[in-house]
Amino acid sequence: MASFTAYMMVGGSHPNHGGITGETVVYLSENGRPALVFGQPDEEGRYKNVWIPTLEDPVEDALLFISACILQNEVILEELRKYLGSSGFDYVEMYELCTNEERHELYRLNRNVLKKHQGLKVVFTILEGSLFKGAIGVLKEYDIDMEVCLSFYHRFYSPWRNEIVVHGDLD
């Protein structure tokens, strides 16, 4: 069974207390291969929208997923239709979508699209060991309201070591 190693709340930037309003949550599921999902799973545990991100650019893939599946931005959807045709946006494998150069052009386009979404806020919560952890530097290139929350204390039982492991400090 896969586990979630990060999630993004997508909503409006609230002017007080740095909060977020009306959020939708996108999860990064890992084990075997990563997947971006949102919404509730059906009776069989399947999600309606599943995108398989690249290992090199998972954060950019997640922001593209947000523009297409949550914001349903027509500029992004029109561009994606060139690659997906009539297959739709429910299941997308980013490596198979287009060439590396075309994918990076989609990222550039998405940075411009997201910049125009006044009031949009994305909160990234990234757990220890997440694929996102090594890829968040690219967020500097995005002109959107955001927060990035990283784990600074981690306590867990390790069945391989048969002991409690603690990283970080709460003081």
Steps between C-alpha positions, in 0.01 A plus 500: 500500500631843405541778752462876467830686541380851418182693443412838358207709614379714211272793574475871551755707685334643811613853598500422874736265682653361178222245464339332203132483409291250310780256454517189284763245592736329255701205635833356392481124540824302497618137505584333176435811295379844604150622417316830540136454601214711631145445610360199677570145385209292368375179665795311350757752626564664161527874448337685209806710413842331512812648348835323512764774544855495375775427750694809387219759516226371732417843647456653153285200404289559813448866415402404145257245649350779714456729198337226293293299747410750772513847344398354162691779329404507130846604380656196669216267402524606136873436497462161669230397250766520227678211670210310656244529225169354611649283774429769762678608815397224741820297460821658372855367503726801466787307339266376227311827452759677286872553451719646773522831311123518452446421868731784603310731267178396680667590832598843365147558376361389836720746690347781291147363543527464878642851534167632371293315764480785752429375849603140430693335782665158509621353829749214463534262794795273435584203720844354558605282207258656250598529134403869529766573763785517250297685237349800679766749388309551175223672697714816495408529131125514575334834572216369721417518868635186666626343818733203525477296818783254559529242773731608782413223746449137406434216746415153372536131574741323264405134454837436332694627801231400754527838673358851520693746282495874569630777270484864601404678820182661631675743736 
